[in-house]
């Protein structure tokens, strides 16, 4: 099920935009909820990272100037928070 997410390889061209911390869902459940992400936000990529007992959803871009993506990344974070609801306990990476 995790294949439904766009997973980005960490490389020199990728820049972390935001991290969202999740508690109480499995990676598979997150994948189901975020299936439409890559269609809605094609300029951003997702990485799902397990750090027991939480899961972190990280947003990356390949663009060098992340300031250009501020509105888009804010919209993406709000969309993820709506989709995952009460399971989001931080959208600032803590």
N, C-alpha and C positions, 0 to 999 in steps of 0.2 A: 504494500500500500504506500510505502514511503516514496515509491517511484512517481507518484502523482505530483510531488513537489519538484520545483526547479532547484537543484542543488548546484551550487557554484564551487568550483575548485578554487582554493585559496592560491592566488598567485600575485605577482608584483603589480598587475594591472587592476586588481580588485580593491575596492575601498569600502570599509565598514561604514554604513550609514546610521543604523539604529539596531538596538537589541531589545527584544521583548521577552520578559521572563514569565513562564507559564507553570502552573502547578495543578495537578489533578487530571491531566489528560495524558494519554499515551502518544507516541510519535505517529502511530497509525490514525488515531482520532484527529490529530492536528492536520495530517495530510488530507483527510477527507474534508475537513472544514475549509482548508485553504486551496482546494483544487483549482479554483478560478483565478488565483493570484497572478499567475504568469500571463494571463490574457488581459487582466485589468491594469497591470503595472509591468509592462514588458521591459522597461528600462531598469528595473530592479530585479535582483535574484535573491532567493531564500536559502538559508542554511539552517537546519535543525540540529541542535547540539544538546545531548543529554548530559546534565550535571546533576546526578541524583541529589536530592529528590525533585529537582526542577528540570524543565526543558527550556532552552533558550532558542527563540526564533530570531535569526540575525538577517538583516537586510544589507545587501551589498550592491555596489554599482561598479561598472567598468569605466565610467566617466571620470576624468581627472578632476573636474570642477564640481564637487558635490553641492555647492551653493545653487547651481542650476536646478537641482532636484529637490530643493527644500519643500516646496508645495506638494510635489508628487510623493515624497517620502512621508510627509505628514499625513496625507490622504491614505497612504498604504497602511500606516500604523493605526489610524482610526478604523480602517476597514478590518484589519486583523483583530483589533480589540473588540469590535462588534461581533465578529464571527466566533471568537473564543470566549467572549463574555466574562463571567465571574472567575474564570481560570487565569486571567491575566492579573498578575499582582505588581508588575512594573513594566512601564513602556520606555524607561530611561536607562535600562541596562543594569538595574540593581535588584 
